[in-house]
Amino acid sequence: MISKAYDVLLSHHWSDQELNAYEQVTKANLDAIAREAQVKEEAMAEGREKGIAEGRIEEKVSIAKKMLQYGVPLEEVMKITGLSHGEIDNLK
């Protein structure tokens, strides 16, 4: 904060070229900060989506296990959960 105020104070003595260069650097820094924030937000959104997808799969697996425990035929388990024959075989 103090350095920014100091830069503003000094800018009154800068040439147009120096002021333009300062503004370009400041804009580039702000753009970099904005890009970083956007990348972080995109990564968080991707992580949320991945977590939701994993949770859905875990729920399907849990349901399939319970169905198998109750003796529900494999074809029914596949139809209801959407899991493949191989995926269900791996649960046994």
Biopython code that builds the backbone (N, CA, C, O; Angstrom):
import numpy as np
from Bio.PDB.StructureBuilder import StructureBuilder

atoms = [
    (1, "MET", "N", (0.831, -1.182, 0.000)),
    (1, "MET", "CA", (0.000, 0.000, 0.000)),
    (1, "MET", "C", (0.878, 1.249, 0.000)),
    (1, "MET", "O", (0.650, 2.182, -0.770)),
    (2, "ILE", "N", (1.883, 1.253, 0.872)),
    (2, "ILE", "CA", (2.771, 2.413, 0.954)),
    (2, "ILE", "C", (3.573, 2.544, -0.333)),
    (2, "ILE", "O", (3.783, 3.648, -0.835)),
    (3, "SER", "N", (4.023, 1.398, -0.869)),
    (3, "SER", "CA", (4.808, 1.464, -2.110)),
    (3, "SER", "C", (3.956, 1.978, -3.258)),
    (3, "SER", "O", (4.460, 2.684, -4.132)),
    (4, "LYS", "N", (2.676, 1.636, -3.271)),
    (4, "LYS", "CA", (1.782, 2.139, -4.318)),
    (4, "LYS", "C", (1.616, 3.652, -4.188)),
    (4, "LYS", "O", (1.653, 4.373, -5.184)),
    (5, "ALA", "N", (1.436, 4.122, -2.971)),
    (5, "ALA", "CA", (1.313, 5.570, -2.744)),
    (5, "ALA", "C", (2.603, 6.275, -3.146)),
    (5, "ALA", "O", (2.575, 7.364, -3.721)),
    (6, "TYR", "N", (3.730, 5.644, -2.837)),
    (6, "TYR", "CA", (5.026, 6.220, -3.200)),
    (6, "TYR", "C", (5.164, 6.287, -4.720)),
    (6, "TYR", "O", (5.648, 7.281, -5.261)),
    (7, "ASP", "N", (4.735, 5.221, -5.409)),
    (7, "ASP", "CA", (4.782, 5.220, -6.874)),
    (7, "ASP", "C", (3.912, 6.326, -7.455)),
    (7, "ASP", "O", (4.304, 6.988, -8.415)),
    (8, "VAL", "N", (2.729, 6.528, -6.874)),
    (8, "VAL", "CA", (1.836, 7.592, -7.350)),
    (8, "VAL", "C", (2.494, 8.952, -7.155)),
    (8, "VAL", "O", (2.438, 9.814, -8.032)),
    (9, "LEU", "N", (3.112, 9.130, -6.007)),
    (9, "LEU", "CA", (3.800, 10.391, -5.728)),
    (9, "LEU", "C", (4.926, 10.624, -6.734)),
    (9, "LEU", "O", (5.077, 11.722, -7.270)),
    (10, "LEU", "N", (5.701, 9.591, -6.980)),
    (10, "LEU", "CA", (6.799, 9.714, -7.941)),
    (10, "LEU", "C", (6.299, 9.931, -9.363)),
    (10, "LEU", "O", (6.964, 10.583, -10.168)),
    (11, "SER", "N", (5.134, 9.385, -9.668)),
    (11, "SER", "CA", (4.626, 9.462, -11.035)),
    (11, "SER", "C", (4.383, 10.899, -11.483)),
    (11, "SER", "O", (4.334, 11.165, -12.684)),
    (12, "HIS", "N", (4.235, 11.807, -10.568)),
    (12, "HIS", "CA", (4.040, 13.209, -10.937)),
    (12, "HIS", "C", (5.300, 13.808, -11.550)),
    (12, "HIS", "O", (5.247, 14.849, -12.205)),
    (13, "HIS", "N", (6.425, 13.149, -11.334)),
    (13, "HIS", "CA", (7.690, 13.633, -11.877)),
    (13, "HIS", "C", (8.166, 12.798, -13.067)),
    (13, "HIS", "O", (9.244, 13.046, -13.606)),
    (14, "TRP", "N", (7.382, 11.827, -13.471)),
    (14, "TRP", "CA", (7.790, 10.949, -14.559)),
    (14, "TRP", "C", (7.473, 11.587, -15.906)),
    (14, "TRP", "O", (6.564, 12.407, -16.038)),
    (15, "SER", "N", (8.251, 11.183, -16.888)),
    (15, "SER", "CA", (7.956, 11.601, -18.261)),
    (15, "SER", "C", (6.773, 10.772, -18.756)),
    (15, "SER", "O", (6.388, 9.788, -18.125)),
    (16, "ASP", "N", (6.211, 11.171, -19.871)),
    (16, "ASP", "CA", (5.093, 10.407, -20.440)),
    (16, "ASP", "C", (5.517, 8.972, -20.747)),
    (16, "ASP", "O", (4.742, 8.034, -20.562)),
    (17, "GLN", "N", (6.733, 8.814, -21.209)),
    (17, "GLN", "CA", (7.242, 7.486, -21.532)),
    (17, "GLN", "C", (7.372, 6.630, -20.268)),
    (17, "GLN", "O", (6.999, 5.457, -20.281)),
    (18, "GLU", "N", (7.885, 7.191, -19.199)),
    (18, "GLU", "CA", (8.023, 6.463, -17.938)),
    (18, "GLU", "C", (6.656, 6.103, -17.360)),
    (18, "GLU", "O", (6.453, 4.994, -16.865)),
    (19, "LEU", "N", (5.728, 7.046, -17.428)),
    (19, "LEU", "CA", (4.381, 6.806, -16.920)),
    (19, "LEU", "C", (3.692, 5.704, -17.729)),
    (19, "LEU", "O", (3.018, 4.841, -17.167)),
    (20, "ASN", "N", (3.865, 5.742, -19.035)),
    (20, "ASN", "CA", (3.281, 4.722, -19.900)),
    (20, "ASN", "C", (3.863, 3.345, -19.574)),
    (20, "ASN", "O", (3.130, 2.359, -19.502)),
    (21, "ALA", "N", (5.174, 3.282, -19.379)),
    (21, "ALA", "CA", (5.820, 2.014, -19.034)),
    (21, "ALA", "C", (5.300, 1.494, -17.694)),
    (21, "ALA", "O", (5.035, 0.300, -17.551)),
    (22, "TYR", "N", (5.154, 2.382, -16.720)),
    (22, "TYR", "CA", (4.637, 1.999, -15.398)),
    (22, "TYR", "C", (3.215, 1.448, -15.524)),
    (22, "TYR", "O", (2.883, 0.433, -14.913)),
    (23, "GLU", "N", (2.392, 2.113, -16.306)),
    (23, "GLU", "CA", (1.011, 1.669, -16.484)),
    (23, "GLU", "C", (0.953, 0.315, -17.185)),
    (23, "GLU", "O", (0.103, -0.515, -16.863)),
    (24, "GLN", "N", (1.848, 0.090, -18.136)),
    (24, "GLN", "CA", (1.878, -1.198, -18.831)),
    (24, "GLN", "C", (2.275, -2.324, -17.876)),
    (24, "GLN", "O", (1.690, -3.407, -17.900)),
    (25, "VAL", "N", (3.266, -2.055, -17.046)),
    (25, "VAL", "CA", (3.700, -3.068, -16.075)),
    (25, "VAL", "C", (2.585, -3.341, -15.067)),
    (25, "VAL", "O", (2.324, -4.494, -14.722)),
    (26, "THR", "N", (1.937, -2.295, -14.603)),
    (26, "THR", "CA", (0.836, -2.454, -13.651)),
    (26, "THR", "C", (-0.291, -3.269, -14.271)),
    (26, "THR", "O", (-0.831, -4.172, -13.632)),
    (27, "LYS", "N", (-0.647, -2.956, -15.508)),
    (27, "LYS", "CA", (-1.705, -3.697, -16.203)),
    (27, "LYS", "C", (-1.298, -5.153, -16.394)),
    (27, "LYS", "O", (-2.115, -6.054, -16.198)),
    (28, "ALA", "N", (-0.053, -5.393, -16.771)),
    (28, "ALA", "CA", (0.423, -6.767, -16.959)),
    (28, "ALA", "C", (0.341, -7.546, -15.647)),
    (28, "ALA", "O", (-0.041, -8.716, -15.643)),
    (29, "ASN", "N", (0.696, -6.908, -14.543)),
    (29, "ASN", "CA", (0.611, -7.567, -13.231)),
    (29, "ASN", "C", (-0.833, -7.891, -12.870)),
    (29, "ASN", "O", (-1.120, -8.983, -12.379)),
    (30, "LEU", "N", (-1.734, -6.957, -13.107)),
    (30, "LEU", "CA", (-3.151, -7.199, -12.815)),
    (30, "LEU", "C", (-3.712, -8.302, -13.707)),
    (30, "LEU", "O", (-4.503, -9.130, -13.256)),
    (31, "ASP", "N", (-3.300, -8.309, -14.975)),
    (31, "ASP", "CA", (-3.739, -9.366, -15.891)),
    (31, "ASP", "C", (-3.240, -10.732, -15.421)),
    (31, "ASP", "O", (-3.973, -11.720, -15.482)),
    (32, "ALA", "N", (-1.998, -10.785, -14.954)),
    (32, "ALA", "CA", (-1.435, -12.047, -14.463)),
    (32, "ALA", "C", (-2.199, -12.539, -13.236)),
    (32, "ALA", "O", (-2.468, -13.733, -13.103)),
    (33, "ILE", "N", (-2.540, -11.629, -12.356)),
    (33, "ILE", "CA", (-3.311, -11.989, -11.159)),
    (33, "ILE", "C", (-4.685, -12.518, -11.560)),
    (33, "ILE", "O", (-5.164, -13.501, -10.995)),
    (34, "ALA", "N", (-5.315, -11.869, -12.529)),
    (34, "ALA", "CA", (-6.635, -12.304, -12.993)),
    (34, "ALA", "C", (-6.555, -13.681, -13.649)),
    (34, "ALA", "O", (-7.424, -14.525, -13.430)),
    (35, "ARG", "N", (-5.512, -13.912, -14.456)),
    (35, "ARG", "CA", (-5.342, -15.220, -15.096)),
    (35, "ARG", "C", (-5.135, -16.310, -14.050)),
    (35, "ARG", "O", (-5.695, -17.401, -14.161)),
    (36, "GLU", "N", (-4.339, -16.012, -13.047)),
    (36, "GLU", "CA", (-4.086, -16.983, -11.981)),
    (36, "GLU", "C", (-5.381, -17.323, -11.240)),
    (36, "GLU", "O", (-5.638, -18.487, -10.933)),
    (37, "ALA", "N", (-6.180, -16.322, -10.962)),
    (37, "ALA", "CA", (-7.458, -16.556, -10.279)),
    (37, "ALA", "C", (-8.377, -17.407, -11.146)),
    (37, "ALA", "O", (-9.075, -18.287, -10.642)),
    (38, "GLN", "N", (-8.377, -17.144, -12.449)),
    (38, "GLN", "CA", (-9.224, -17.912, -13.360)),
    (38, "GLN", "C", (-8.768, -19.369, -13.420)),
    (38, "GLN", "O", (-9.595, -20.281, -13.398)),
    (39, "VAL", "N", (-7.467, -19.587, -13.495)),
    (39, "VAL", "CA", (-6.932, -20.950, -13.532)),
    (39, "VAL", "C", (-7.292, -21.693, -12.248)),
    (39, "VAL", "O", (-7.672, -22.863, -12.292)),
    (40, "LYS", "N", (-7.175, -21.022, -11.112)),
    (40, "LYS", "CA", (-7.531, -21.650, -9.834)),
    (40, "LYS", "C", (-9.008, -22.021, -9.807)),
    (40, "LYS", "O", (-9.369, -23.115, -9.373)),
    (41, "GLU", "N", (-9.856, -21.119, -10.268)),
    (41, "GLU", "CA", (-11.296, -21.383, -10.275)),
    (41, "GLU", "C", (-11.625, -22.559, -11.189)),
    (41, "GLU", "O", (-12.442, -23.412, -10.842)),
    (42, "GLU", "N", (-10.984, -22.601, -12.363)),
    (42, "GLU", "CA", (-11.221, -23.713, -13.282)),
    (42, "GLU", "C", (-10.759, -25.031, -12.674)),
    (42, "GLU", "O", (-11.433, -26.051, -12.820)),
    (43, "ALA", "N", (-9.622, -25.017, -11.996)),
    (43, "ALA", "CA", (-9.114, -26.232, -11.353)),
    (43, "ALA", "C", (-10.050, -26.689, -10.237)),
    (43, "ALA", "O", (-10.292, -27.885, -10.074)),
    (44, "MET", "N", (-10.570, -25.741, -9.475)),
    (44, "MET", "CA", (-11.502, -26.094, -8.402)),
    (44, "MET", "C", (-12.789, -26.676, -8.978)),
    (44, "MET", "O", (-13.322, -27.652, -8.448)),
    (45, "ALA", "N", (-13.288, -26.084, -10.055)),
    (45, "ALA", "CA", (-14.509, -26.586, -10.686)),
    (45, "ALA", "C", (-14.286, -27.999, -11.214)),
    (45, "ALA", "O", (-15.145, -28.870, -11.071)),
    (46, "GLU", "N", (-13.129, -28.216, -11.822)),
    (46, "GLU", "CA", (-12.800, -29.546, -12.334)),
    (46, "GLU", "C", (-12.717, -30.550, -11.187)),
    (46, "GLU", "O", (-13.189, -31.680, -11.312)),
    (47, "GLY", "N", (-12.126, -30.142, -10.084)),
    (47, "GLY", "CA", (-12.027, -31.011, -8.915)),
    (47, "GLY", "C", (-13.391, -31.354, -8.339)),
    (47, "GLY", "O", (-13.643, -32.493, -7.944)),
    (48, "ARG", "N", (-14.272, -30.355, -8.295)),
    (48, "ARG", "CA", (-15.636, -30.607, -7.796)),
    (48, "ARG", "C", (-16.349, -31.610, -8.693)),
    (48, "ARG", "O", (-16.978, -32.550, -8.207)),
    (49, "GLU", "N", (-16.248, -31.405, -10.013)),
    (49, "GLU", "CA", (-16.908, -32.311, -10.955)),
    (49, "GLU", "C", (-16.374, -33.728, -10.812)),
    (49, "GLU", "O", (-17.140, -34.692, -10.830)),
    (50, "LYS", "N", (-15.057, -33.851, -10.668)),
    (50, "LYS", "CA", (-14.446, -35.171, -10.511)),
    (50, "LYS", "C", (-14.921, -35.827, -9.216)),
    (50, "LYS", "O", (-15.218, -37.021, -9.194)),
    (51, "GLY", "N", (-14.990, -35.055, -8.151)),
    (51, "GLY", "CA", (-15.457, -35.580, -6.871)),
    (51, "GLY", "C", (-16.902, -36.039, -6.929)),
    (51, "GLY", "O", (-17.259, -37.074, -6.365)),
    (52, "ILE", "N", (-17.726, -35.269, -7.610)),
    (52, "ILE", "CA", (-19.141, -35.646, -7.758)),
    (52, "ILE", "C", (-19.255, -36.942, -8.548)),
    (52, "ILE", "O", (-20.020, -37.834, -8.181)),
    (53, "ALA", "N", (-18.490, -37.045, -9.637)),
    (53, "ALA", "CA", (-18.526, -38.258, -10.460)),
    (53, "ALA", "C", (-18.064, -39.471, -9.659)),
    (53, "ALA", "O", (-18.669, -40.540, -9.744)),
    (54, "GLU", "N", (-16.997, -39.309, -8.883)),
    (54, "GLU", "CA", (-16.506, -40.414, -8.055)),
    (54, "GLU", "C", (-17.543, -40.807, -7.010)),
    (54, "GLU", "O", (-17.721, -41.990, -6.720)),
    (55, "GLY", "N", (-18.220, -39.820, -6.450)),
    (55, "GLY", "CA", (-19.263, -40.099, -5.468)),
    (55, "GLY", "C", (-20.416, -40.883, -6.067)),
    (55, "GLY", "O", (-20.979, -41.766, -5.420)),
    (56, "ARG", "N", (-20.764, -40.560, -7.300)),
    (56, "ARG", "CA", (-21.849, -41.290, -7.972)),
    (56, "ARG", "C", (-21.454, -42.746, -8.206)),
    (56, "ARG", "O", (-22.258, -43.660, -8.020)),
    (57, "ILE", "N", (-20.211, -42.942, -8.613)),
    (57, "ILE", "CA", (-19.741, -44.312, -8.838)),
    (57, "ILE", "C", (-19.742, -45.087, -7.526)),
    (57, "ILE", "O", (-20.180, -46.237, -7.483)),
    (58, "GLU", "N", (-19.255, -44.465, -6.458)),
    (58, "GLU", "CA", (-19.247, -45.130, -5.150)),
    (58, "GLU", "C", (-20.659, -45.501, -4.717)),
    (58, "GLU", "O", (-20.876, -46.568, -4.143)),
    (59, "GLU", "N", (-21.613, -44.627, -4.990)),
    (59, "GLU", "CA", (-23.002, -44.907, -4.624)),
    (59, "GLU", "C", (-23.541, -46.083, -5.433)),
    (59, "GLU", "O", (-24.229, -46.946, -4.888)),
    (60, "LYS", "N", (-23.235, -46.124, -6.727)),
    (60, "LYS", "CA", (-23.669, -47.252, -7.558)),
    (60, "LYS", "C", (-23.076, -48.561, -7.043)),
    (60, "LYS", "O", (-23.761, -49.581, -6.977)),
    (61, "VAL", "N", (-21.805, -48.520, -6.683)),
    (61, "VAL", "CA", (-21.130, -49.711, -6.163)),
    (61, "VAL", "C", (-21.787, -50.152, -4.859)),
    (61, "VAL", "O", (-22.020, -51.343, -4.652)),
    (62, "SER", "N", (-22.080, -49.212, -3.994)),
    (62, "SER", "CA", (-22.720, -49.527, -2.719)),
    (62, "SER", "C", (-24.091, -50.167, -2.940)),
    (62, "SER", "O", (-24.436, -51.153, -2.289)),
    (63, "ILE", "N", (-24.853, -49.607, -3.847)),
    (63, "ILE", "CA", (-26.183, -50.152, -4.154)),
    (63, "ILE", "C", (-26.051, -51.552, -4.741)),
    (63, "ILE", "O", (-26.795, -52.460, -4.370)),
    (64, "ALA", "N", (-25.101, -51.724, -5.659)),
    (64, "ALA", "CA", (-24.903, -53.035, -6.284)),
    (64, "ALA", "C", (-24.534, -54.081, -5.238)),
    (64, "ALA", "O", (-25.043, -55.201, -5.279)),
    (65, "LYS", "N", (-23.663, -53.731, -4.310)),
    (65, "LYS", "CA", (-23.270, -54.673, -3.258)),
    (65, "LYS", "C", (-24.474, -55.098, -2.424)),
    (65, "LYS", "O", (-24.644, -56.278, -2.118)),
    (66, "LYS", "N", (-25.302, -54.129, -2.060)),
    (66, "LYS", "CA", (-26.488, -54.449, -1.256)),
    (66, "LYS", "C", (-27.448, -55.338, -2.040)),
    (66, "LYS", "O", (-28.016, -56.287, -1.499)),
    (67, "MET", "N", (-27.621, -55.017, -3.317)),
    (67, "MET", "CA", (-28.521, -55.822, -4.144)),
    (67, "MET", "C", (-28.020, -57.262, -4.236)),
    (67, "MET", "O", (-28.804, -58.206, -4.145)),
    (68, "LEU", "N", (-26.717, -57.422, -4.418)),
    (68, "LEU", "CA", (-26.147, -58.768, -4.506)),
    (68, "LEU", "C", (-26.312, -59.514, -3.184)),
    (68, "LEU", "O", (-26.571, -60.717, -3.178)),
    (69, "GLN", "N", (-26.165, -58.804, -2.068)),
    (69, "GLN", "CA", (-26.353, -59.426, -0.752)),
    (69, "GLN", "C", (-27.779, -59.941, -0.588)),
    (69, "GLN", "O", (-28.010, -60.950, 0.079)),
    (70, "TYR", "N", (-28.734, -59.240, -1.200)),
    (70, "TYR", "CA", (-30.136, -59.647, -1.113)),
    (70, "TYR", "C", (-30.520, -60.648, -2.199)),
    (70, "TYR", "O", (-31.685, -61.025, -2.328)),
    (71, "GLY", "N", (-29.528, -61.072, -2.976)),
    (71, "GLY", "CA", (-29.782, -62.107, -3.976)),
    (71, "GLY", "C", (-30.424, -61.614, -5.256)),
    (71, "GLY", "O", (-30.999, -62.410, -5.998)),
    (72, "VAL", "N", (-30.345, -60.349, -5.530)),
    (72, "VAL", "CA", (-30.909, -59.817, -6.773)),
    (72, "VAL", "C", (-30.063, -60.342, -7.932)),
    (72, "VAL", "O", (-28.835, -60.290, -7.869)),
    (73, "PRO", "N", (-30.700, -60.844, -8.984)),
    (73, "PRO", "CA", (-29.955, -61.382, -10.125)),
    (73, "PRO", "C", (-29.017, -60.334, -10.748)),
    (73, "PRO", "O", (-29.304, -59.137, -10.765)),
    (74, "LEU", "N", (-27.895, -60.837, -11.255)),
    (74, "LEU", "CA", (-26.859, -59.983, -11.829)),
    (74, "LEU", "C", (-27.411, -59.055, -12.906)),
    (74, "LEU", "O", (-27.075, -57.871, -12.939)),
    (75, "GLU", "N", (-28.245, -59.580, -13.775)),
    (75, "GLU", "CA", (-28.810, -58.762, -14.861)),
    (75, "GLU", "C", (-29.615, -57.581, -14.307)),
    (75, "GLU", "O", (-29.570, -56.481, -14.857)),
    (76, "GLU", "N", (-30.343, -57.814, -13.229)),
    (76, "GLU", "CA", (-31.122, -56.742, -12.598)),
    (76, "GLU", "C", (-30.195, -55.690, -11.993)),
    (76, "GLU", "O", (-30.435, -54.489, -12.122)),
    (77, "VAL", "N", (-29.139, -56.151, -11.338)),
    (77, "VAL", "CA", (-28.171, -55.232, -10.731)),
    (77, "VAL", "C", (-27.547, -54.363, -11.817)),
    (77, "VAL", "O", (-27.400, -53.153, -11.646)),
    (78, "MET", "N", (-27.184, -54.987, -12.932)),
    (78, "MET", "CA", (-26.591, -54.244, -14.047)),
    (78, "MET", "C", (-27.569, -53.200, -14.582)),
    (78, "MET", "O", (-27.198, -52.054, -14.836)),
    (79, "LYS", "N", (-28.807, -53.610, -14.745)),
    (79, "LYS", "CA", (-29.826, -52.724, -15.307)),
    (79, "LYS", "C", (-30.083, -51.521, -14.389)),
    (79, "LYS", "O", (-30.188, -50.388, -14.860)),
    (80, "ILE", "N", (-30.181, -51.769, -13.112)),
    (80, "ILE", "CA", (-30.526, -50.713, -12.156)),
    (80, "ILE", "C", (-29.356, -49.773, -11.886)),
    (80, "ILE", "O", (-29.538, -48.557, -11.812)),
    (81, "THR", "N", (-28.154, -50.333, -11.739)),
    (81, "THR", "CA", (-27.003, -49.494, -11.376)),
    (81, "THR", "C", (-26.271, -48.910, -12.578)),
    (81, "THR", "O", (-25.595, -47.887, -12.463)),
    (82, "GLY", "N", (-26.405, -49.560, -13.727)),
    (82, "GLY", "CA", (-25.658, -49.103, -14.895)),
    (82, "GLY", "C", (-24.226, -49.603, -14.903)),
    (82, "GLY", "O", (-23.443, -49.231, -15.777)),
    (83, "LEU", "N", (-23.876, -50.443, -13.937)),
    (83, "LEU", "CA", (-22.529, -51.013, -13.891)),
    (83, "LEU", "C", (-22.440, -52.185, -14.865)),
    (83, "LEU", "O", (-23.433, -52.860, -15.136)),
    (84, "SER", "N", (-21.245, -52.414, -15.380)),
    (84, "SER", "CA", (-21.037, -53.516, -16.319)),
    (84, "SER", "C", (-20.902, -54.840, -15.561)),
    (84, "SER", "O", (-20.741, -54.869, -14.341)),
    (85, "HIS", "N", (-20.972, -55.923, -16.321)),
    (85, "HIS", "CA", (-20.813, -57.261, -15.743)),
    (85, "HIS", "C", (-19.460, -57.363, -15.043)),
    (85, "HIS", "O", (-19.368, -57.871, -13.925)),
    (86, "GLY", "N", (-18.416, -56.880, -15.706)),
    (86, "GLY", "CA", (-17.071, -56.925, -15.133)),
    (86, "GLY", "C", (-16.947, -56.111, -13.861)),
    (86, "GLY", "O", (-16.310, -56.543, -12.900)),
    (87, "GLU", "N", (-17.554, -54.937, -13.852)),
    (87, "GLU", "CA", (-17.498, -54.087, -12.654)),
    (87, "GLU", "C", (-18.187, -54.762, -11.474)),
    (87, "GLU", "O", (-17.720, -54.685, -10.338)),
    (88, "ILE", "N", (-19.294, -55.419, -11.758)),
    (88, "ILE", "CA", (-20.026, -56.097, -10.686)),
    (88, "ILE", "C", (-19.264, -57.334, -10.224)),
    (88, "ILE", "O", (-19.228, -57.630, -9.029)),
    (89, "ASP", "N", (-18.655, -58.058, -11.162)),
    (89, "ASP", "CA", (-17.846, -59.225, -10.781)),
    (89, "ASP", "C", (-16.704, -58.826, -9.858)),
    (89, "ASP", "O", (-16.342, -59.583, -8.957)),
    (90, "ASN", "N", (-16.141, -57.658, -10.072)),
    (90, "ASN", "CA", (-15.043, -57.181, -9.223)),
    (90, "ASN", "C", (-15.500, -56.880, -7.799)),
    (90, "ASN", "O", (-14.672, -56.792, -6.892)),
    (91, "LEU", "N", (-16.789, -56.724, -7.595)),
    (91, "LEU", "CA", (-17.319, -56.429, -6.264)),
    (91, "LEU", "C", (-17.404, -57.682, -5.401)),
    (91, "LEU", "O", (-17.395, -57.604, -4.173)),
    (92, "LYS", "N", (-17.485, -58.823, -6.048)),
    (92, "LYS", "CA", (-17.695, -60.081, -5.313)),
    (92, "LYS", "C", (-16.451, -60.520, -4.593)),
    (92, "LYS", "O", (-16.456, -61.557, -3.928)),
]
sb = StructureBuilder()
sb.init_structure("model")
sb.init_model(0)
sb.init_chain("A")
sb.init_seg("    ")
for serial, (resi, resn, name, xyz) in enumerate(atoms, 1):
    if name == "N":
        sb.init_residue(resn, " ", resi, " ")
    sb.init_atom(name, np.array(xyz, "f"), 0.0, 1.0, " ", f" {name:<3s}", serial, name[0])
structure = sb.get_structure()
